Amino acid sequence: MNPSCLSVRARAADVSCSSPSPTTSRWRRSLLACAVVAALSPALAFAQDAAPTDRVSALEAKIKALEDAQAATAQALQDARAEIEAMKANASQPVAQAEAPAEEAAPPIDNAASNPNAFNPAISVILNGSYAYHSLNPDNYLRAGFPLAGGAGPGPQGFSLGESEFAFSSNIDDKFYGQVTLSVENEDGQDKLGVEEAYIDTTAMPAGFSLRAGRFFSNIGYLNSHHAHTDAFSDRPLAYQAFLGNQYGDDGVQLRWVAPTDVFFEVGGEILRGDAFPSGGAGHAGAGVKTLFAHAGGDVGTDNEWLAGVSMLRSQTDGAEDGFRGDENLYLADFTWKWAPGGNTKDGGVTVRSEYFHEDRDGAYHDPVDATLDQPWNGQRQGAYVEGIWRINRTWETGYRYDRLWADEGGPFASPFDPFRHSVMLTWRNSEFSLLRLQLGRDYPNAADTDNIISLQYQATFGAHGAHKF
């Protein structure tokens, strides 16, 4: 209690027995005021103490609201997850239903439709050009005992495009493979686009058999089935020029069998139309040429590889480009030996290769200009070459080749002279896709002439290109 109020009470007790005076009245009003103050003091104190309680209540209310919101969010999240799972289940159900009839129907497999690359064959381009200098004018070039036929010859003087190729290849389905090779070359100042090869191969015949049909290079000999851009020299050996017009390709079929042995062994045969040199005229009802071939090869240790083969081409010729009509048998033997440390021929090594040709003709010669010059053509001619290639490293390569032909002593092209030629080359390979080749040659085509040859060749390959054969 306020001390001033106690003194007021005492004074009030003193004056309560006497009559009220103005001073007494003032004391009564003071006492009443003190009483009111005393009565209101607890209420004011309570009012001062009630503010924190209300704040706590407000905070508790907020916490309660947040807890309620959290519970609502958790429930909404749970509901959303349940809805997603339901949607997934609904989405997978029609697919399964749609696939089931397809399996039941079991339609034939359409690989062309299922393979997205079926209509995107591998495409490759081979650009091949050269500059050549001949000391003997190519227009005056005469090869003793062997007329120039089938496009074979010393090659043009100066710059030339050579033979560039465009190749398209692809697996057709699970049983066939197809390839088309188009060649671009210049003949007598005219650019020509020709079909060099266009064939299909079987890929699923049993027991090592395979069948090829279409236009293709025959598998006789070694170089004949290889495209010219894979050669180690810028031109083909004289024997290929003289007996096959550089390379023999024709329309027909080929059956080949590869033995299931550790040592490579293949045999096969071909039936061909007979339109291309050394044949001609598509005799024997358009099946004028038959061939047989056999090749074997293997490894000797880890550093050596070999491949050898024998082949035969039999032609029933009805008008070849060199004027021959009749039967011709051409026999070939080839041998290749490769040595390289660890068998890695890309980084170094030596390759020795040789092929031998023996031709036997039984027919007649028909001069296309003067029929009085017609005469029997029965005889034998031969040819061979041997070459050695030293792969110095991945970039540089050099080699030497010796060619020789043996002419017939009788017949329309009898000659006592046998042509021969020396060639050396140096090749720089920037990569497997490009090269530059310098080649020097000394050719003795007849007893009177010598042709000194300098050629610089370039090759560039781009696009998909398969590995070359052995």
C-alpha positions as CSV (number, residue, x, y, z in Angstrom):
1,M,0.0,0.0,0.0
2,N,1.1,3.5,-0.8
3,P,2.6,5.2,2.5
4,S,0.9,8.4,1.7
5,C,-2.4,6.6,1.8
6,L,-1.6,5.2,5.3
7,S,-1.1,8.7,6.7
8,V,-4.3,9.7,5.0
9,R,-6.2,6.9,6.8
10,A,-4.7,7.9,10.1
11,R,-5.8,11.5,9.6
12,A,-9.2,10.2,8.5
13,A,-9.6,8.3,11.8
14,D,-8.8,11.4,13.8
15,V,-11.4,13.5,12.2
16,S,-14.3,10.9,11.9
17,C,-15.6,11.8,15.4
18,S,-15.9,15.5,14.7
19,S,-18.2,17.3,12.2
20,P,-17.0,17.5,8.7
21,S,-15.1,20.6,7.8
22,P,-13.7,21.8,4.4
23,T,-10.4,20.3,5.3
24,T,-12.0,17.1,6.3
25,S,-13.8,16.9,3.0
26,R,-10.5,17.3,1.2
27,W,-9.0,14.4,3.2
28,R,-12.0,12.2,2.4
29,R,-11.5,12.9,-1.4
30,S,-7.8,12.0,-1.1
31,L,-8.7,8.9,0.8
32,L,-11.2,7.9,-1.8
33,A,-8.6,8.5,-4.6
34,C,-6.1,6.3,-2.7
35,A,-8.7,3.6,-2.4
36,V,-9.4,3.7,-6.1
37,V,-5.7,3.6,-6.9
38,A,-5.2,0.6,-4.5
39,A,-8.1,-1.2,-6.2
40,L,-6.9,-0.6,-9.7
41,S,-3.2,-1.4,-9.0
42,P,-3.6,-5.3,-9.3
43,A,-5.6,-4.9,-12.5
44,L,-2.9,-2.7,-14.0
45,A,-0.2,-5.1,-12.9
46,F,-2.2,-8.0,-14.4
47,A,-2.6,-5.9,-17.6
48,Q,1.2,-5.4,-17.8
49,D,1.7,-9.2,-17.2
50,A,-0.9,-10.4,-19.9
51,A,1.0,-9.1,-23.1
52,P,3.6,-12.0,-23.3
53,T,0.9,-14.5,-22.7
54,D,-1.0,-13.3,-25.7
55,R,2.2,-13.4,-27.9
56,V,2.9,-17.0,-26.9
57,S,-0.7,-17.8,-27.8
58,A,-0.3,-16.2,-31.1
59,L,2.9,-18.0,-31.8
60,E,1.4,-21.3,-30.8
61,A,-1.5,-20.5,-33.2
62,K,1.0,-19.9,-36.0
63,I,2.8,-23.1,-35.2
64,K,-0.4,-25.0,-35.3
65,A,-1.3,-23.4,-38.6
66,L,2.1,-24.4,-40.1
67,E,1.7,-27.9,-38.8
68,D,-1.6,-28.1,-40.4
69,A,-0.2,-26.8,-43.7
70,Q,2.7,-29.3,-43.6
71,A,0.3,-32.1,-43.0
72,A,-1.8,-30.9,-46.0
73,T,1.3,-30.7,-48.2
74,A,2.4,-34.2,-47.2
75,Q,-1.0,-35.5,-48.1
76,A,-1.0,-33.7,-51.4
77,L,2.5,-35.1,-52.2
78,Q,1.3,-38.6,-51.4
79,D,-1.8,-38.1,-53.6
80,A,0.4,-36.9,-56.5
81,R,2.7,-39.9,-56.2
82,A,-0.3,-42.2,-56.2
83,E,-1.6,-40.5,-59.3
84,I,1.7,-40.8,-61.1
85,E,2.0,-44.5,-60.4
86,A,-1.6,-44.9,-61.7
87,M,-0.7,-43.0,-64.9
88,K,2.4,-45.2,-65.5
89,A,0.4,-48.3,-65.0
90,N,-2.3,-47.1,-67.5
91,A,0.4,-46.1,-70.0
92,S,2.2,-49.4,-70.0
93,Q,-0.9,-51.5,-70.3
94,P,-1.8,-50.4,-74.0
95,V,1.8,-51.0,-75.2
96,A,1.8,-54.5,-73.8
97,Q,-1.6,-55.1,-75.4
98,A,-0.4,-53.7,-78.7
99,E,2.8,-55.8,-78.8
100,A,1.0,-59.0,-78.0
101,P,-0.8,-59.3,-81.3
102,A,2.4,-58.6,-83.2
103,E,4.1,-61.5,-81.5
104,E,1.1,-63.7,-82.2
105,A,1.1,-62.7,-85.9
106,A,4.9,-63.4,-86.2
107,P,5.3,-61.6,-89.5
108,P,8.5,-62.3,-91.6
109,I,11.5,-60.3,-90.4
110,D,12.0,-57.3,-92.6
111,N,15.6,-56.3,-92.0
112,A,15.4,-53.5,-94.5
113,A,12.7,-51.9,-92.5
114,S,14.1,-52.6,-89.1
115,N,17.7,-51.6,-89.9
116,P,17.9,-47.8,-90.0
117,N,21.1,-48.0,-92.0
118,A,19.5,-50.2,-94.7
119,F,19.1,-47.2,-97.0
120,N,22.5,-45.6,-96.1
121,P,25.2,-47.6,-97.8
122,A,28.8,-47.0,-97.1
123,I,30.2,-44.5,-99.7
124,S,33.8,-44.1,-100.5
125,V,35.6,-42.0,-103.1
126,I,39.1,-42.7,-104.5
127,L,40.8,-39.7,-106.2
128,N,43.7,-40.7,-108.4
129,G,45.7,-38.5,-110.6
130,S,49.2,-38.3,-112.0
131,Y,51.7,-36.5,-114.1
132,A,53.9,-38.7,-116.4
133,Y,56.8,-37.9,-118.7
134,H,57.6,-40.5,-121.4
135,S,60.8,-40.1,-123.5
136,L,59.0,-42.2,-126.1
137,N,55.8,-40.7,-127.5
138,P,53.0,-43.0,-126.3
139,D,51.4,-42.7,-129.7
140,N,54.5,-44.4,-131.2
141,Y,54.7,-47.1,-128.6
142,L,54.9,-50.6,-130.0
143,R,55.3,-53.7,-127.8
144,A,57.0,-56.6,-129.7
145,G,54.9,-59.7,-129.9
146,F,51.9,-58.2,-127.9
147,P,49.5,-55.8,-129.6
148,L,48.1,-53.1,-127.3
149,A,44.5,-54.3,-126.4
150,G,42.0,-53.9,-123.7
151,G,43.1,-50.3,-122.9
152,A,46.6,-51.4,-121.9
153,G,49.5,-49.2,-122.8
154,P,52.1,-46.9,-121.5
155,G,49.7,-44.3,-120.2
156,P,49.2,-40.7,-121.4
157,Q,51.9,-38.0,-121.5
158,G,51.5,-35.2,-119.0
159,F,48.8,-34.6,-116.5
160,S,45.9,-37.0,-116.3
161,L,43.0,-37.8,-113.9
162,G,43.8,-41.5,-113.9
163,E,41.0,-43.7,-112.7
164,S,38.9,-42.4,-109.8
165,E,36.3,-44.5,-108.2
166,F,33.0,-44.1,-106.4
167,A,32.0,-47.1,-104.3
168,F,28.7,-47.9,-102.6
169,S,28.4,-51.0,-100.4
170,S,26.1,-52.4,-97.7
171,N,24.7,-55.5,-96.2
172,I,21.3,-55.9,-97.9
173,D,19.8,-58.2,-95.2
174,D,20.9,-61.2,-93.2
175,K,21.8,-63.1,-96.3
176,F,23.3,-60.7,-98.9
177,Y,25.9,-58.0,-99.3
178,G,26.0,-55.6,-102.3
179,Q,28.6,-53.3,-103.8
180,V,28.7,-51.0,-106.7
181,T,31.9,-49.3,-107.9
182,L,31.8,-46.6,-110.6
183,S,34.9,-45.5,-112.3
184,V,35.7,-42.1,-114.0
185,E,38.4,-42.0,-116.5
186,N,39.4,-40.1,-119.6
187,E,39.6,-41.8,-123.0
188,D,40.8,-39.9,-126.0
189,G,39.8,-36.6,-124.4
190,Q,36.4,-37.8,-123.3
191,D,35.4,-38.3,-119.7
192,K,33.6,-41.6,-119.2
193,L,31.7,-42.9,-116.2
194,G,31.6,-46.7,-116.2
195,V,30.4,-49.5,-114.0
196,E,33.5,-51.2,-112.8
197,E,31.8,-53.6,-110.4
198,A,28.2,-54.2,-109.4
199,Y,27.6,-57.5,-107.6
200,I,25.9,-59.2,-104.7
201,D,27.5,-61.7,-102.3
202,T,25.8,-64.3,-100.2
203,T,26.7,-64.2,-96.6
204,A,24.8,-67.1,-95.1
205,M,25.6,-70.1,-97.2
206,P,26.6,-73.2,-95.2
207,A,29.9,-75.0,-95.0
208,G,32.1,-72.2,-96.1
209,F,30.5,-71.7,-99.5
210,S,29.7,-68.2,-101.0
211,L,28.2,-67.1,-104.2
212,R,28.8,-63.8,-106.1
213,A,26.7,-62.6,-109.0
214,G,26.9,-59.5,-111.2
215,R,29.9,-57.7,-112.6
216,F,33.2,-58.2,-110.8
217,F,36.9,-58.7,-111.1
218,S,37.8,-62.3,-111.5
219,N,39.6,-64.0,-108.7
220,I,42.4,-65.4,-110.9
221,G,46.0,-64.5,-110.0
222,Y,46.8,-62.1,-107.2
223,L,46.5,-58.5,-108.4
224,N,43.5,-59.1,-110.7
225,S,40.9,-59.0,-107.9
226,H,42.5,-56.0,-106.3
227,H,41.5,-52.5,-107.3
228,A,44.4,-50.6,-108.9
229,H,44.6,-48.0,-106.1
230,T,45.9,-50.7,-103.8
231,D,48.9,-51.5,-106.0
232,A,52.4,-50.7,-104.8
233,F,53.3,-49.2,-108.2
234,S,51.4,-46.6,-110.3
235,D,50.9,-49.0,-113.2
236,R,50.2,-52.7,-113.7
237,P,52.9,-55.2,-114.5
238,L,53.5,-55.8,-118.2
239,A,52.0,-59.3,-118.0
240,Y,48.7,-57.9,-116.7
241,Q,48.7,-55.3,-119.6
242,A,49.5,-57.9,-122.2
243,F,47.3,-60.8,-121.2
244,L,44.4,-59.2,-119.3
245,G,44.2,-55.6,-120.6
246,N,45.4,-54.5,-117.1
247,Q,42.5,-56.3,-115.3
248,Y,39.9,-58.8,-116.2
249,G,36.3,-58.1,-115.1
250,D,33.1,-59.3,-116.6
251,D,29.5,-60.2,-115.9
252,G,28.8,-63.6,-114.4
253,V,28.7,-65.8,-111.3
254,Q,31.4,-67.0,-108.9
255,L,31.2,-69.9,-106.5
256,R,33.9,-70.0,-103.8
257,W,34.6,-72.4,-101.0
258,V,36.9,-71.7,-98.0
259,A,38.0,-74.7,-96.0
260,P,37.5,-74.7,-92.3
261,T,41.2,-75.2,-91.5
262,D,43.8,-73.2,-89.7
263,V,45.7,-72.7,-92.9
264,F,43.8,-70.6,-95.4
265,F,42.6,-72.5,-98.4
266,E,40.0,-71.6,-101.0
267,V,38.9,-73.0,-104.3
268,G,36.4,-71.7,-106.7
269,G,35.2,-71.2,-110.2
270,E,33.5,-68.6,-112.3
271,I,31.3,-68.5,-115.4
272,L,31.6,-65.1,-117.2
273,R,30.0,-63.5,-120.2
274,G,33.2,-63.2,-122.3
275,D,32.8,-59.7,-123.5
276,A,36.0,-58.2,-122.0
277,F,39.6,-58.8,-123.2
278,P,41.2,-61.3,-123.5
279,S,37.9,-62.7,-124.6
280,G,35.4,-60.9,-126.8
281,G,32.1,-61.4,-128.5
282,A,30.4,-63.1,-125.6
283,G,30.7,-66.5,-127.3
284,H,29.2,-69.7,-126.2
285,A,25.7,-68.2,-125.7
286,G,27.0,-65.4,-123.5
287,A,29.0,-67.7,-121.2
288,G,32.3,-67.6,-123.1
289,V,34.8,-67.6,-120.2
290,K,35.3,-70.1,-117.4
291,T,37.8,-69.8,-114.6
292,L,39.2,-72.0,-111.8
293,F,41.3,-70.8,-108.9
294,A,42.8,-72.0,-105.7
295,H,44.7,-70.1,-103.1
296,A,46.4,-71.2,-99.9
297,G,48.2,-69.1,-97.2
298,G,49.2,-68.9,-93.6
299,D,51.7,-67.7,-91.0
300,V,55.3,-68.8,-90.3
301,G,55.9,-67.7,-86.8
302,T,54.8,-64.3,-85.8
303,D,56.8,-62.3,-88.4
304,N,56.1,-64.0,-91.7
305,E,53.0,-64.6,-93.9
306,W,52.6,-66.2,-97.2
307,L,50.0,-66.7,-99.9
308,A,50.2,-68.8,-103.1
309,G,47.8,-69.7,-105.8
310,V,47.2,-71.2,-109.2
311,S,44.5,-70.2,-111.6
312,M,43.2,-70.9,-115.1
313,L,41.1,-68.9,-117.5
314,R,39.5,-70.6,-120.5
315,S,38.0,-68.4,-123.2
316,Q,35.9,-69.3,-126.2
317,T,36.6,-66.1,-128.0
318,D,34.4,-64.8,-130.8
319,G,36.3,-61.6,-131.8
320,A,38.7,-60.3,-129.3
321,E,40.1,-56.8,-129.4
322,D,43.5,-58.1,-130.7
323,G,41.8,-59.9,-133.6
324,F,41.8,-63.4,-132.1
325,R,39.0,-65.9,-132.6
326,G,39.2,-69.4,-131.1
327,D,40.1,-71.1,-127.8
328,E,42.5,-69.6,-125.3
329,N,43.8,-71.0,-122.1
330,L,45.7,-68.8,-119.7
331,Y,47.4,-70.3,-116.7
332,L,48.6,-68.2,-113.7
333,A,50.7,-68.8,-110.6
334,D,51.2,-66.3,-107.9
335,F,53.2,-66.1,-104.7
336,T,53.5,-63.5,-102.0
337,W,55.7,-63.4,-98.9
338,K,55.5,-60.8,-96.2
339,W,57.9,-60.2,-93.4
340,A,57.3,-57.6,-90.6
341,P,58.3,-57.5,-87.0
342,G,55.3,-58.9,-85.1
343,G,53.4,-59.2,-88.3
344,N,52.6,-55.5,-88.3
345,T,53.2,-54.5,-91.9
346,K,52.0,-51.0,-91.5
347,D,55.0,-49.9,-89.4
348,G,57.7,-51.7,-91.5
349,G,58.6,-54.9,-93.3
350,V,59.3,-56.4,-96.6
351,T,56.9,-57.8,-99.2
352,V,58.1,-60.0,-102.1
353,R,55.6,-60.9,-104.8
354,S,55.7,-62.6,-108.2
355,E,53.2,-63.9,-110.8
356,Y,53.7,-66.0,-113.8
357,F,51.5,-66.1,-116.9
358,H,51.4,-68.8,-119.6
359,E,49.0,-68.4,-122.6
360,D,48.1,-71.1,-125.1
361,R,46.0,-70.0,-128.1
362,D,44.4,-72.2,-130.8
363,G,42.4,-70.2,-133.3
364,A,42.8,-67.6,-136.0
365,Y,43.7,-64.0,-136.4
366,H,41.3,-61.7,-138.3
367,D,42.7,-58.4,-139.3
368,P,40.0,-55.7,-138.8
369,V,41.2,-53.7,-141.8
370,D,42.7,-56.1,-144.3
371,A,41.1,-59.5,-144.5
372,T,44.0,-60.8,-146.6
373,L,46.2,-60.7,-143.5
374,D,44.0,-63.3,-141.7
375,Q,46.0,-66.4,-140.6
376,P,46.1,-69.1,-138.0
377,W,47.0,-68.1,-134.5
378,N,48.3,-71.1,-132.7
379,G,51.1,-70.6,-130.2
380,Q,52.2,-69.8,-126.7
381,R,53.4,-66.6,-124.9
382,Q,54.5,-66.0,-121.4
383,G,55.0,-63.2,-118.9
384,A,56.1,-62.6,-115.4
385,Y,57.1,-60.0,-112.9
386,V,58.8,-59.9,-109.5
387,E,58.7,-57.0,-107.1
388,G,60.0,-56.2,-103.7
389,I,58.5,-53.6,-101.4
390,W,60.3,-52.2,-98.3
391,R,58.0,-50.5,-95.9
392,I,60.5,-48.3,-94.1
393,N,58.1,-47.0,-91.6
394,R,54.5,-45.9,-91.4
395,T,55.2,-43.0,-93.7
396,W,57.8,-44.1,-96.3
397,E,57.9,-47.0,-98.7
398,T,60.1,-47.9,-101.6
399,G,60.3,-50.8,-104.0
400,Y,61.6,-52.3,-107.2
401,R,59.9,-54.3,-109.9
402,Y,61.1,-56.2,-112.9
403,D,58.7,-57.2,-115.7
404,R,59.3,-59.4,-118.7
405,L,57.3,-60.8,-121.6
406,W,58.1,-63.7,-123.9
407,A,56.7,-63.3,-127.3
408,D,55.7,-66.2,-129.7
409,E,58.1,-67.1,-132.4
410,G,55.2,-67.7,-134.8
411,G,51.8,-66.4,-135.6
412,P,50.7,-62.9,-136.6
413,F,52.8,-61.1,-133.9
414,A,55.9,-63.3,-133.9
415,S,59.0,-61.5,-132.5
416,P,62.5,-62.6,-131.6
417,F,62.6,-59.8,-129.0
418,D,61.1,-60.1,-125.6
419,P,60.0,-56.8,-123.9
420,F,61.1,-56.0,-120.4
421,R,61.1,-53.1,-117.9
422,H,62.6,-51.9,-114.7
423,S,60.7,-49.7,-112.2
424,V,61.6,-48.1,-108.9
425,M,59.2,-46.1,-106.7
426,L,59.2,-44.1,-103.5
427,T,55.9,-43.5,-101.7
428,W,55.1,-41.0,-99.0
429,R,52.0,-41.8,-97.0
430,N,50.6,-39.0,-94.9
431,S,48.0,-41.5,-93.6
432,E,46.1,-44.5,-94.9
433,F,43.9,-42.0,-96.8
434,S,46.4,-40.2,-98.9
435,L,49.8,-40.7,-100.6
436,L,52.2,-39.3,-103.1
437,R,54.3,-41.6,-105.3
438,L,57.3,-40.9,-107.4
439,Q,58.1,-43.7,-109.9
440,L,60.9,-44.0,-112.4
441,G,60.8,-46.6,-115.2
442,R,62.9,-47.8,-118.1
443,D,60.9,-49.7,-120.6
444,Y,62.2,-51.7,-123.5
445,P,59.1,-52.4,-125.6
446,N,60.9,-53.5,-128.7
447,A,64.4,-53.9,-130.0
448,A,64.6,-50.4,-131.3
449,D,63.0,-48.2,-128.6
450,T,63.5,-47.4,-125.0
451,D,61.0,-45.4,-122.9
452,N,62.2,-43.6,-119.9
453,I,59.3,-42.8,-117.6
454,I,59.0,-40.4,-114.7
455,S,55.6,-40.2,-113.0
456,L,54.3,-38.5,-109.9
457,Q,51.0,-39.9,-108.6
458,Y,48.6,-38.8,-105.9
459,Q,45.8,-40.7,-104.3
460,A,43.2,-39.5,-101.8
461,T,40.5,-41.6,-100.2
462,F,37.6,-40.3,-98.2
463,G,34.4,-41.9,-97.0
464,A,33.9,-45.3,-95.6
465,H,36.4,-47.8,-97.0
466,G,36.9,-51.4,-96.1
467,A,40.2,-53.0,-95.3
468,H,42.3,-54.1,-98.3
469,K,42.9,-57.8,-98.9
470,F,46.2,-59.6,-98.1
